[in-house]
Amino acid sequence: MSLADSMQGLRSVDLSDLDLNNIGSWPGPVKFISAVLLLVAVLGLGYYFHLSDLQVQLDSQKAQEETLKQQFSTKAFQAANLEAYKAQMAEMEASFGALLRQLPSDTEVPGLLEDITHTGLGSGLEFEEIKLQPEVAQQFYIELPIQIKVVGGYHDLATFVSGVSSLPRIVTLHDFEIKPEKNETSSKLHMNILAKTYRYNDKGLQK
């Protein structure tokens, strides 16, 4: 059968007469063209989905490449400045150690208690208690808490707090608690406060 005859036979086919449930009865030219179209559709869909997967993989690789570039740039910068960082760290450690060594020793604690007492009395306060608490060891220093209970007027308490903060030795104040006198006619206040001073921990620095 020539191509012209096939085309002529295809023109004479009425598509409404084709039975999808009995493809084997279709004319030869129709079956051939249908097979070609099906093959093209299958190849087209397969090619599309394959390209989609490749595109997803490509996008993922591009994102990973950008991340690796940033990591490389960061590490390259760190590597280039490593010696400078080491020198800076050594300088900071030396400065820190020198500052820590300026913290007082245990022998100065009695003098501090005396200074706090004089400051309180000079501010017009009455001491109910001034008591050392157990030490709290940190890595490079040791906290020396001092529990202080005083009685006095509002302005006297403020003067005392300011005076303690101005002492030559490092003293920090914590946990303020101020209550009025039980006697309603009195203007005096009770203040409970925790003062902390610090001393050098040479053992911690050597670790």
DAQUI-V929115 format. One record per backbone hydrogen bond with DSSP energy under -1.0 kcal/mol. CO is the residue of the C=O (numbers start at 1). NH is the residue of the N-H. E is the energy in kcal/mol with one decimal. If there is no record, write none. Layout:
# DAQUI-V929115
co: [CO	CO]
nh: [NH	NH]
e: [E	E]
This chain:
# DAQUI-V929115
co: [2	3	4	5	6	7	8	10	14	15	19	22	23	27	28	29	30	31	32	33	34	35	36	37	38	39	40	41	42	43	44	45	46	47	48	49	50	51	52	53	54	55	56	57	58	59	60	61	62	63	64	65	66	67	68	69	70	71	72	73	74	75	76	77	81	82	83	84	85	86	87	88	89	90	91	92	93	94	95	96	97	100	104	105	106	108	109	110	111	112	113	114	115	116	117	118	119	120	121	126	129	131	136	140	141	142	143	144	145	146	147	148	149	149	150	151	152	153	154	155	156	157	158	159	160	161	164	172	174	177	179	183	188	189	190	191	192	193	194	195	196	197	199	201	202]
nh: [6	7	8	9	10	11	12	13	17	18	22	25	26	31	32	33	34	35	36	37	38	39	40	41	42	43	44	45	46	47	48	49	50	51	52	53	54	55	56	57	58	59	60	61	62	63	64	65	66	67	68	69	70	71	72	73	74	75	76	77	78	79	80	81	85	86	87	88	89	90	91	92	93	94	95	96	97	98	99	100	101	103	200	108	109	112	113	114	115	116	117	118	119	120	121	122	123	125	124	151	149	147	143	201	138	199	136	197	133	195	131	193	128	129	191	126	189	157	158	159	160	161	162	163	164	165	167	196	194	192	190	186	181	152	179	150	177	148	174	146	172	144	142	205	206]
e: [-2.2	-2.7	-2.4	-2.6	-2.3	-2.0	-1.2	-1.1	-2.1	-1.1	-1.5	-1.5	-2.0	-2.4	-2.5	-2.4	-2.6	-2.3	-2.3	-2.6	-2.5	-2.5	-2.5	-2.4	-2.7	-2.7	-2.6	-2.6	-2.6	-2.6	-2.3	-2.7	-2.3	-2.4	-2.3	-2.2	-2.2	-2.4	-2.3	-2.4	-2.4	-2.7	-2.3	-2.5	-2.3	-2.3	-2.5	-2.5	-2.3	-2.2	-2.6	-2.2	-2.1	-2.6	-2.6	-2.5	-2.6	-2.8	-2.6	-2.1	-2.4	-2.8	-2.2	-1.5	-2.5	-2.6	-2.4	-2.5	-2.8	-2.5	-2.1	-2.5	-2.7	-2.1	-2.4	-2.9	-2.6	-2.2	-2.3	-2.5	-2.0	-1.7	-1.2	-1.5	-2.0	-1.7	-2.4	-2.0	-2.2	-2.6	-2.2	-2.6	-2.4	-2.4	-2.6	-2.6	-1.1	-2.3	-1.4	-2.4	-3.0	-3.0	-3.0	-1.9	-2.8	-2.0	-2.0	-1.7	-2.9	-2.8	-2.6	-2.7	-3.1	-1.9	-2.7	-2.6	-3.1	-2.4	-2.1	-2.3	-2.2	-2.5	-2.2	-2.3	-2.7	-2.1	-1.4	-3.1	-2.7	-3.1	-3.9	-1.7	-1.6	-2.1	-2.8	-2.3	-1.2	-2.8	-2.9	-3.2	-2.8	-3.1	-2.5	-1.5	-1.2]
